[in-house]
């Protein structure tokens, strides 16, 4: 059995951060989203994993993943030239998968539930596919499944009048029949090859599609608000509600409110950090109050006296306030941004 992770999306809802860093490499609790997916597949015993990417991403993803991927796992990069939907992304991996069964994950999703149930459905129960489902309050925003017994009988993509509240949350298992289905479907009204259409084609042509229902945590890290929510979740999970401070980091005359994770080589001076703050390596914070935020590599914040909340600062961002540091607002700053804020100013926005 093989694994497949889809990472070719452009991350438009996370701009400006994704102009310089692919969405799957954005960190949640200081670990890239893609690494969570690799680790989850590896825990099921899968050691051959394909990653579908946009070609322009290959250098940065390849260099990063081969430093942090689980041991004994081989990774193959697969190109999707244009973003034409999930089913089209899967089609690009047909040569890599061959006749094997495989587990499929979306590269911007975090799922707490083990994948072993999906693996067993496809490998031991004779099913042609299996999907992980969760009950949701907003079914119009998801692919929605209708079930009978242990099988899915109908799938609809973001239906106007949902038949159930069972949402497809981004974890799947298939045998090679999925590729025949993908070759048979046409683009949807939005011009994409929908995985729900391919699965429905399988159902209509006699294939057996099962499901695994989870009530555990999951998150689509596709917007800033959901990224921050995922960071909140994973900080609680990884730190058991405590804080992790790298030994090479310095904290002087500052208060740390759990849970917080601070990477290597950070400097925190005269500041209050937390709760729910992640800092990558080399961050410097001087005279700031920060909570519910993410600071990427070598971000630098100085003399901002009003609390910073629910913000994201990209790599090498510099924010300083002159002269008294009175500023309020939310910030989403991309890589290399520089921002000077004058006394009494109020700011909110993206750079």
C-alpha positions as CSV (number, residue, x, y, z in Angstrom):
1,X,0.0,0.0,0.0
2,X,1.2,3.5,-0.8
3,X,0.4,7.0,0.4
4,X,-0.5,10.1,-1.5
5,X,-0.6,13.7,-0.3
6,X,-2.0,16.5,-2.4
7,X,-0.2,19.8,-2.1
8,X,-0.5,21.6,-5.4
9,X,-3.0,24.3,-4.3
10,X,-1.9,27.9,-4.5
11,X,-3.1,28.9,-1.0
12,X,-4.7,32.1,-2.2
13,X,-6.7,32.5,1.0
14,X,-3.4,32.6,3.0
15,X,-1.7,35.3,1.0
16,X,0.6,37.1,1.5
17,X,2.2,34.3,3.4
18,X,2.0,31.8,0.5
19,X,3.6,34.2,-2.0
20,X,7.0,33.0,-0.6
21,X,6.2,29.8,1.2
22,X,4.0,26.9,0.0
23,X,0.9,26.4,2.1
24,X,1.9,22.8,3.1
25,X,5.1,24.1,4.7
26,X,3.4,26.7,6.9
27,X,3.9,25.6,10.5
28,X,1.3,24.6,13.1
29,X,2.9,24.5,16.6
30,X,6.3,24.9,14.8
31,X,5.8,21.8,12.5
32,X,4.8,22.1,8.8
33,X,1.4,20.8,8.0
34,X,2.8,18.5,5.4
35,X,5.0,16.8,8.1
36,X,2.0,15.9,10.1
37,X,0.5,14.1,7.0
38,X,3.8,12.3,6.4
39,X,4.0,11.1,10.0
40,X,0.4,10.0,10.0
41,X,0.9,7.9,6.9
42,X,4.1,6.4,8.3
43,X,2.3,5.4,11.5
44,X,0.1,3.1,9.4
45,X,3.2,1.3,8.0
46,X,3.3,3.0,4.7
47,X,6.8,3.7,3.4
48,X,6.2,4.9,-0.1
49,X,4.6,8.3,-0.3
50,X,3.9,10.5,-3.4
51,X,3.4,14.2,-3.0
52,X,1.5,16.1,-5.7
53,X,2.8,19.6,-6.1
54,X,2.9,22.6,-8.4
55,X,6.2,22.4,-10.2
56,X,7.4,25.8,-8.9
57,X,7.2,24.4,-5.4
58,X,9.5,21.5,-5.9
59,X,12.8,23.0,-4.8
60,X,11.6,24.3,-1.5
61,X,9.4,21.4,-0.6
62,X,12.0,18.8,-1.7
63,X,14.8,20.5,0.4
64,X,12.6,20.8,3.5
65,X,10.9,17.4,3.4
66,X,14.1,15.4,2.9
67,X,15.4,17.0,6.1
68,X,12.4,16.2,8.3
69,X,10.5,13.3,6.8
70,X,10.1,10.1,8.9
71,X,13.0,7.6,8.6
72,X,12.5,4.7,6.2
73,X,10.0,6.6,4.2
74,X,10.7,7.3,0.5
75,X,9.1,10.4,-1.0
76,X,8.3,10.9,-4.7
77,X,7.4,14.4,-6.1
78,X,4.6,14.4,-8.7
79,X,3.7,17.5,-10.7
80,X,0.2,19.0,-11.3
81,X,0.8,21.7,-13.9
82,X,-2.5,23.5,-13.3
83,X,-4.9,23.5,-10.3
84,X,-7.8,21.6,-11.9
85,X,-9.3,19.9,-8.8
86,X,-8.6,17.1,-6.4
87,X,-9.5,14.3,-8.9
88,X,-7.1,15.8,-11.5
89,X,-4.3,15.9,-8.8
90,X,-4.9,12.2,-8.1
91,X,-4.8,11.4,-11.8
92,X,-1.2,12.8,-12.0
93,X,-0.2,10.0,-9.5
94,X,-1.5,7.1,-11.6
95,X,1.9,5.9,-12.7
96,X,3.3,6.2,-9.2
97,X,0.3,4.3,-7.7
98,X,0.1,1.6,-10.4
99,X,-2.2,-1.2,-9.3
100,X,-1.6,-0.6,-5.6
101,X,-4.1,0.4,-3.0
102,X,-3.4,3.8,-1.4
103,X,-4.3,6.2,1.3
104,X,-4.9,9.8,0.2
105,X,-4.6,12.9,2.4
106,X,-5.1,16.6,1.5
107,X,-1.9,18.4,2.3
108,X,-3.6,21.3,4.2
109,X,-5.7,19.1,6.5
110,X,-4.9,18.0,10.0
111,X,-6.8,14.9,11.2
112,X,-6.5,13.5,14.7
113,X,-8.2,10.1,13.9
114,X,-5.9,7.2,13.1
115,X,-6.0,6.1,9.4
116,X,-5.9,2.4,10.3
117,X,-9.7,2.1,9.8
118,X,-9.4,3.3,6.3
119,X,-6.5,1.0,5.6
120,X,-8.4,-2.0,6.9
121,X,-11.4,-1.2,4.8
122,X,-9.4,-1.2,1.7
123,X,-7.0,-4.0,2.4
124,X,-9.0,-6.6,4.4
125,X,-12.7,-5.9,3.8
126,X,-12.7,-6.0,0.0
127,X,-13.9,-2.4,-0.5
128,X,-12.9,-0.3,-3.5
129,X,-12.8,2.8,-1.4
130,X,-13.3,4.3,2.0
131,X,-13.8,7.9,3.2
132,X,-13.4,9.5,6.6
133,X,-16.5,11.4,7.5
134,X,-17.5,13.8,10.4
135,X,-20.8,15.4,11.4
136,X,-20.7,19.1,10.7
137,X,-23.0,22.1,11.4
138,X,-22.4,23.7,8.0
139,X,-22.9,20.9,5.4
140,X,-23.2,23.3,2.5
141,X,-19.5,24.0,2.7
142,X,-18.4,20.3,2.3
143,X,-18.7,17.3,0.2
144,X,-21.6,15.5,1.8
145,X,-22.2,11.7,2.0
146,X,-25.5,9.8,2.2
147,X,-25.0,6.3,3.8
148,X,-26.9,3.0,4.0
149,X,-25.5,0.5,6.5
150,X,-21.8,0.4,6.1
151,X,-21.7,1.9,2.6
152,X,-21.8,5.4,1.0
153,X,-24.6,5.5,-1.6
154,X,-24.4,9.1,-2.7
155,X,-21.9,12.0,-2.6
156,X,-22.6,15.7,-3.4
157,X,-20.1,18.5,-3.5
158,X,-21.2,21.6,-1.4
159,X,-25.0,20.9,-2.0
160,X,-27.6,23.6,-1.7
161,X,-30.0,21.2,0.0
162,X,-27.8,18.7,1.9
163,X,-29.2,15.2,2.4
164,X,-27.1,14.7,5.6
165,X,-24.5,16.4,7.7
166,X,-21.8,13.8,7.1
167,X,-18.9,15.7,5.6
168,X,-15.9,14.3,3.7
169,X,-12.9,15.7,5.7
170,X,-9.9,14.9,3.5
171,X,-8.8,11.4,4.2
172,X,-9.5,8.6,1.7
173,X,-8.5,5.0,0.8
174,X,-8.8,3.6,-2.8
175,X,-7.9,0.8,-5.0
176,X,-6.9,1.4,-8.6
177,X,-10.5,1.7,-9.9
178,X,-10.5,5.3,-8.8
179,X,-8.3,6.1,-11.8
180,X,-10.8,4.6,-14.3
181,X,-13.5,6.7,-12.6
182,X,-11.4,9.9,-12.9
183,X,-10.9,9.3,-16.6
184,X,-14.7,9.1,-17.1
185,X,-15.8,12.3,-15.4
186,X,-16.1,15.8,-16.8
187,X,-15.2,19.1,-15.1
188,X,-17.7,20.6,-12.7
189,X,-19.4,23.9,-13.1
190,X,-16.4,25.5,-11.5
191,X,-14.1,23.9,-14.0
192,X,-12.5,21.3,-11.7
193,X,-12.4,17.6,-11.7
194,X,-14.2,16.8,-8.4
195,X,-13.2,13.8,-6.3
196,X,-16.8,13.5,-5.2
197,X,-17.8,13.0,-8.9
198,X,-15.2,10.3,-9.4
199,X,-16.4,8.4,-6.2
200,X,-20.0,8.7,-7.3
201,X,-19.1,7.3,-10.6
202,X,-17.6,4.3,-8.8
203,X,-20.7,3.9,-6.7
204,X,-23.0,4.1,-9.8
205,X,-20.9,1.4,-11.5
206,X,-21.0,-1.2,-8.8
207,X,-18.0,-0.3,-6.6
208,X,-18.3,-0.6,-2.9
209,X,-17.4,2.5,-1.0
210,X,-17.2,2.3,2.8
211,X,-16.6,5.0,5.4
212,X,-15.1,5.7,8.8
213,X,-16.9,8.1,11.1
214,X,-14.8,10.3,13.4
215,X,-15.7,12.6,16.3
216,X,-12.1,13.5,16.9
217,X,-10.5,16.9,16.0
218,X,-9.8,17.8,12.4
219,X,-8.9,21.1,10.7
220,X,-8.5,22.5,7.2
221,X,-5.6,25.0,7.5
222,X,-6.9,27.0,4.5
223,X,-7.5,30.4,6.1
224,X,-5.7,32.5,8.7
225,X,-8.4,32.0,11.2
226,X,-8.4,28.2,10.8
227,X,-4.6,28.2,10.8
228,X,-4.6,29.9,14.2
229,X,-7.3,27.5,15.5
230,X,-5.2,24.6,14.4
231,X,-2.2,26.1,16.2
232,X,-4.3,26.4,19.3
233,X,-5.3,22.7,19.1
234,X,-1.9,21.4,18.4
235,X,-0.2,23.4,21.1
236,X,-2.6,21.9,23.6
237,X,-2.0,18.4,22.2
238,X,1.8,18.6,21.8
239,X,2.7,20.4,25.0
240,X,0.0,19.0,27.3
241,X,-0.9,22.6,28.1
242,X,2.6,23.6,29.1
243,X,5.3,25.6,27.3
244,X,8.3,24.3,25.3
245,X,11.2,26.7,25.1
246,X,14.3,25.7,23.1
247,X,17.5,25.6,25.2
248,X,19.2,28.1,22.9
249,X,16.6,30.7,23.4
250,X,16.7,33.5,25.9
251,X,13.9,34.8,28.0
252,X,14.7,38.0,30.0
253,X,12.3,39.8,32.4
254,X,9.3,38.3,30.6
255,X,6.2,36.3,31.4
256,X,5.3,33.1,29.5
257,X,1.6,32.1,29.7
258,X,1.1,28.4,28.8
259,X,0.9,26.9,26.3
260,X,3.7,28.4,24.1
261,X,6.3,26.9,21.9
262,X,9.5,28.9,21.3
263,X,12.0,27.6,18.7
264,X,15.8,27.7,18.7
265,X,17.7,31.0,19.0
266,X,14.8,33.2,20.0
267,X,15.2,36.3,22.2
268,X,12.3,37.5,24.4
269,X,12.9,40.7,26.4
270,X,10.5,42.6,28.7
271,X,7.5,40.9,27.1
272,X,4.4,38.8,27.9
273,X,4.0,35.8,25.5
274,X,1.0,33.6,25.5
275,X,-1.2,31.8,25.6
276,X,-1.2,30.0,22.3
277,X,1.8,31.5,20.7
278,X,4.3,29.7,18.3
279,X,7.6,31.1,17.4
280,X,10.0,29.6,14.9
281,X,13.7,29.9,15.2
282,X,15.5,33.2,15.4
283,X,12.5,35.3,16.5
284,X,13.2,38.4,18.5
285,X,10.5,40.1,20.7
286,X,11.2,43.2,22.8
287,X,8.6,45.0,24.9
288,X,5.5,43.3,23.4
289,X,2.4,41.4,24.6
290,X,1.5,38.6,22.2
291,X,-1.2,36.0,22.4
292,X,-3.0,33.6,20.0
293,X,-0.4,34.3,17.2
294,X,2.2,32.7,15.0
295,X,5.7,34.2,14.4
296,X,7.7,32.6,11.6
297,X,11.5,32.4,11.3
298,X,13.5,35.5,12.3
299,X,10.4,37.8,12.7
300,X,11.3,40.8,14.8
301,X,8.8,42.8,16.9
302,X,9.8,45.7,19.1
303,X,8.2,48.3,21.4
304,X,4.5,47.5,20.7
305,X,2.8,48.1,24.0
306,X,-0.8,47.4,23.1
307,X,-1.6,43.6,23.0
308,X,-1.1,41.7,19.7
309,X,-3.8,39.0,19.2
310,X,-4.7,36.5,16.4
311,X,-1.9,37.7,14.2
312,X,0.6,36.0,11.9
313,X,4.1,37.5,11.2
314,X,6.0,36.0,8.2
315,X,9.7,35.2,7.9
316,X,12.1,38.1,8.4
317,X,9.2,40.5,9.2
318,X,10.2,43.6,11.2
319,X,7.7,45.6,13.1
320,X,8.6,48.5,15.3
321,X,6.7,51.4,17.0
322,X,8.0,54.9,17.4
323,X,8.3,56.5,19.8
324,X,5.9,55.3,22.5
325,X,4.6,52.1,21.1
326,X,0.9,52.7,21.2
327,X,-0.7,50.6,18.5
328,X,-3.6,48.3,18.2
329,X,-4.8,45.9,15.6
330,X,-4.4,42.6,13.8
331,X,-1.5,41.9,11.5
332,X,-0.9,39.4,8.7
333,X,2.5,40.2,7.4
334,X,4.3,38.3,4.7
335,X,8.0,37.5,4.3
336,X,10.4,40.4,4.5
337,X,7.8,43.1,5.4
338,X,8.9,46.1,7.4
339,X,6.5,48.2,9.3
340,X,7.0,51.3,11.5
341,X,4.1,52.4,13.6
342,X,3.8,55.9,15.1
343,X,2.5,56.7,18.6
344,X,-1.2,56.7,18.9
345,X,-1.8,54.8,15.6
346,X,-4.2,52.0,15.0
347,X,-3.6,49.4,12.3
348,X,-5.1,46.3,10.8
349,X,-4.3,44.7,7.5
350,X,-2.0,42.6,5.3
351,X,1.3,43.3,3.6
